[in-house]
């Protein structure tokens, strides 16, 4: 029984470490964790560490409905707007810093399917760890435990929906 408990503990620890390795680490521009400080506001998503031009795959099942730009004054960076459904809960999501593929608009993309290629953020933010940003704003259902309320909206931590096994 003790050996089983130690094995389970080792698996849980490795999962925790794997999740930490997945996220953008602290740099002079901040941190990639959900809720990290962004001055007057919290970071409303997570930043998944990614090399520039690396292929990006859907981390969860999504329905892509539009392309999206994270900056209103800079069209160099882009991504997707999508919906995500988890039982009775629904979310309006954004995935930024990935070159969008117009042929995916209006389609359901399953976890693990190709979405595009990661963009290079160091051109805008020298010294930043390159990443893809993922955020989920709740539109329907019950607000979860790991969520942030910001300007009357509820944002869920996307990592709670990643399934590693």
Residue pairs with C-beta under 8 A, 6 or more apart in sequence:
15 164
18 164
19 159
19 162
19 164
21 49
22 48
22 49
23 31
23 32
23 33
23 46
23 47
23 48
23 49
24 31
24 32
24 47
24 48
24 49
24 128
24 129
24 131
25 31
25 32
25 49
25 129
27 127
27 128
27 129
28 127
28 128
29 125
29 127
29 128
30 36
30 37
30 38
30 43
31 37
31 43
32 43
32 46
32 47
32 48
32 49
32 129
32 131
33 43
33 46
34 43
34 44
34 45
34 46
34 146
34 148
34 157
34 158
34 159
35 42
35 43
35 148
35 157
36 42
36 43
37 43
41 150
42 148
42 150
44 135
44 137
44 148
44 150
44 155
45 94
45 133
45 134
45 135
45 136
45 155
45 158
46 133
46 134
46 135
46 157
46 158
46 159
47 129
47 131
47 132
47 133
47 134
48 59
48 131
48 132
48 133
48 134
49 129
49 130
49 131
50 56
50 97
50 118
50 130
50 131
50 132
51 118
51 130
52 118
52 119
52 120
52 121
52 122
52 130
53 117
53 118
53 120
54 117
54 118
55 114
55 116
55 117
55 118
56 95
56 98
56 114
56 115
56 116
56 117
56 118
56 132
57 111
57 112
57 113
57 114
57 115
58 109
58 110
58 111
58 112
58 113
58 115
59 111
59 134
59 158
59 161
59 162
60 84
60 111
60 158
60 161
60 162
61 84
61 85
61 108
61 109
61 110
61 111
62 80
62 82
62 83
62 84
62 93
62 95
62 108
62 109
63 82
63 83
63 84
63 85
63 107
63 108
63 109
64 80
64 81
64 82
64 104
64 105
64 106
64 107
64 108
64 109
65 81
65 82
65 83
65 105
65 106
66 80
66 81
66 105
67 78
67 79
67 80
67 81
67 100
67 102
67 105
68 78
68 79
68 80
68 81
68 94
68 95
68 96
68 100
69 75
69 77
69 78
69 79
69 96
70 77
70 78
70 79
70 94
70 96
70 97
70 133
71 77
74 124
76 119
76 123
76 124
77 96
77 97
77 119
77 121
77 124
78 96
78 97
78 98
78 99
78 100
78 119
79 94
79 95
79 96
79 97
79 98
79 100
79 132
79 133
80 93
80 94
80 95
80 98
80 100
80 104
80 115
81 92
81 93
81 94
82 92
82 93
82 94
82 95
82 109
83 90
83 91
83 92
83 93
83 139
84 90
84 91
84 93
84 136
84 161
85 91
86 141
86 161
87 141
88 140
88 141
88 142
89 138
89 140
89 141
89 142
89 144
90 138
90 139
90 140
90 141
91 136
91 137
91 138
91 139
91 156
92 136
92 137
92 139
93 134
93 135
93 136
93 137
93 158
94 133
94 134
94 135
95 115
95 132
95 133
95 134
96 132
96 133
97 118
97 119
97 121
97 130
97 131
97 132
97 133
98 115
98 116
98 117
98 118
98 119
98 132
99 116
99 117
99 119
100 115
100 116
101 115
101 116
104 115
109 115
111 163
118 130
118 131
118 132
120 130
121 128
121 130
121 131
122 128
122 130
134 158
135 155
135 158
136 155
136 156
136 158
136 161
137 153
137 154
137 155
137 156
138 144
138 147
138 153
138 154
138 155
138 156
143 149
143 154
143 156
144 156
144 157
144 160
146 156
146 157
146 159
146 160
147 154
147 155
147 156
147 157
148 154
148 155
148 157
149 155
